[in-house]
Amino acid sequence: MRLYQGIRSLILTILRRILFLWVRTDVSGNSREALGLTPDKPVCYVLQYSSLSSRLVLEQEVIRARLPGATDSLPVKNGPSHSFFFLYRRIGGLFRRRQTPVLTTEFEALIHYGLENPDEDVQIVPVSLFWGRSPDKEKSLVKLLLSDTWSVAGRLQKLLIIMVHGRNTYVQFNQPLSLKQVIDEYRHSEERARRKLARILRTHFRRVRQAVLGPDLSHRRTLVGGLVRTQAVKEAIRETAAKDDIPPEKVRAKAWKYADEIAASMSIVTIRFLEVVLAWLWNRIYNGIAINNIRVVKEVAQENAVVYVPCHRSHIDYLLLSYVLYKNGLMPPHIAAGINLNMPVVGPILRRGGAFFMRRSFKDNPLYATVFNEYMHVMFSRGYSVEYFVEGGRSRTGRMLQPRPGMLSMTVRSFLRDHRKPIVFVPVYIGYEKVMEGRSYLGELRGKKKQKENVFALAKTVRKLSNSFGRVAVNFGEAIPLADVLDDVHDSWRQEAYDSEYRPPWLNQAVDQLALRVASNINASVAVNPIGMTATVLLGTDRMAMDEGQLIRLMDQYAGLLKAYPYADTVTLPEGTGKDWVAYCENMGLVTRQPQKLGDIIALEGSNAILMTYYRNNIQHLFALPSLIASLFENKDSLRRDKVVFLTSMAYPYLQSELFLKYPADEVEAVINRWIDVLVDQGLLKNLEEDRIGRPEEGTEAMLRLRVLSHFIIQTLERYHIALGILRKYGSGKLSAAELEEQSTMLAERMSILFGLNAPEFFDKSLFRNFIANLQKNGVITTDENGLICYGEGLDDVAEDARLVLSVEKRQAIQQVTMLGA
């Protein structure tokens, strides 16, 4: 017997080595840490279908990862003879009719062992294996021989698949199941225990397969033709033909042209090509890609249509997210891209990589709008994953922009029409240590016209590839099921009937709530990096310069604040200490060092001083509340605790709207009190008698820490007071919202010049617009029948609180510029 086993083992080893002369694998989850294996429990691997090639690949990857052996006997008495098994075996083959696969004897032996030994447990690790990862295409004969898709391949087909796709094999190890937990409730029925475990494993393999391969794809021409034949598009064709007096055939041709312009043409060959090119690109320009919380996506992608909603910082975002998903065993999404990217050479490649193109505005083109809506509905109802940017365009300031409702509204309306396939939003934060377009953003913020995308501009970008752009982080946030949002807004939505044209009266409310949750969850997944920390502290000083030792201590202490009261579990902090971060920024060429005998000075100079505001703004929301609390002690030695909570709560809605803070209004008082306690524990504030809170003594290190912390948010508060100062100067019923916005922008720009403020967002018109809208929403101001802003005494009370926050110099400056404005 031992001789037989030895010969068998030798033959399998030889076959495995022969197979891997050709096969190349990409593996995920193959570590003890990722699997969370318990060391004192035996491990048993399970593959879905019996296959010699699959067994050889499993054995090779287990050996490479130094996991418990798949070729060893399971270390349990009277159990299966190997520590792996197949769930199903095929019946029939070359010369016999293929029959439905049946459960294997090894699987049944494992169930029997578990029932006979109730005190023993086995960790069952499902392993999914894909020979190539091509989605199905209808009416394609090639798939029958050359794709590992949803069908079960025979021996000849499997051989051809390995020959063609063996060098692109994907293996995914998944979280283990506890044999004991699964079968405990069926101790007296082996048949029911067997059915339960088989059902769990079968469902698991099906879900993983959907996440990796995606749903079956239609041939693109079939899809385009199908869009034109939908009832909604037919109706739009009739209406357009009648309105514009054009023959229906010409309108139909136009609709077909629109559909052809929009639709993606995802090609697995292109995706593999892009994978190779992008792997080279990332290694060329980045020092690594940090991926966090990918587990969330792998879970939701198994049963839902996923909508990826990343922040938009760079054109690289499109490529980076698809690359990360593909490398982690998930089908890249279909990506909503601006029509400006559909340029020669680049456009066709992006289209084959999953991009579908949309025009910037189609408000005045109902035919195009209908075709695009129907295309989106096909995506969602068939379960495709989709990616779009809720901000619309790239953020030039590093802040999260106000979400645009268009794509979110289309998604909600599509789901209301057909909600059989659940839709889940996955927020994604993409954080760069050095954004590639940083210098061009500076030019645009100074008034330079945005450069139009074209092949020549792309060629100029290629020249930057010799530069280093540091590390990049891709953090996946907390998933948002769309059904949960609709339940909160209108809990009877499932009982109502919807068609392509119906817009329920509560639609805008649902879209607004969804937009807020998406933006807040993106910000709650921020990756803090050395650049952002250094920028935050240096920009909080008056001269953007600081003694190196002091800068290092402050950064370490502020990082300690973020750890003492974490903003969210999905926020990631940088490794190392302040000393490492200063050295890193200096190496990246973002700070300068001025040697001094008493200690070197680290400073921001020239355009870097403005560029670093971008990276400060990436993480400003994390410090918003503690900084707001600190700012109340700029001009006061002490305040009653309830006064601190009241003033902070009053300002919170405006900061929440601007920075997308995650705390609901009814919870913020508890959060403020918690932050006061943290600041006291950290020595930045102190408890006094009669429930008062005091600041440290002037001239102390603690007072410096508090003052610098307050400066993290002070420019935002100054901007608010500029708008309030102008409004009070003109008086109630004298200015419209548009006039107040314009006046505020001009005077803020003037102040930025007078005080040398290197923050372009200080005079960002959209931020003033948002603040004015929130004043109206909160009832501080109203508008009369002529559209002029009216206010009462409440506005004066708010403005007077500025004395606590603003220095005398800034208060006088605001008063002077508002007098100029008047």
Helices and strands as residue ranges (DSSP letters): H 2-19, E 25-28, H 32-35, E 43-49, H 52-65, E 84-91, E 99-103, H 105-116, E 123-131, H 143-146, H 155-165, G 166-168, E 169-173, E 177-178, H 179-183, G 184-186, H 190-213, H 220-228, H 231-244, H 248-262, H 268-285, E 289-292, H 294-300, E 305-310, H 316-327, E 334-338, G 339-341, H 346-352, E 355-358, H 366-381, E 386-387, H 406-417, E 423-432, H 438-445, H 455-462, G 463-466, E 472-476, E 480-481, H 482-489, G 493-495, H 507-523, H 530-538, E 545-547, H 548-564, H 578-587, E 592-594, E 601-603, H 606-619, G 620-623, H 624-631, E 638-640, H 641-659, G 665-667, H 668-681, E 686-688, G 689-691, E 692-694, H 701-730, H 737-754, G 760-763, H 765-777, E 781-783, E 789-791, H 793-800, H 802-805, H 808-821
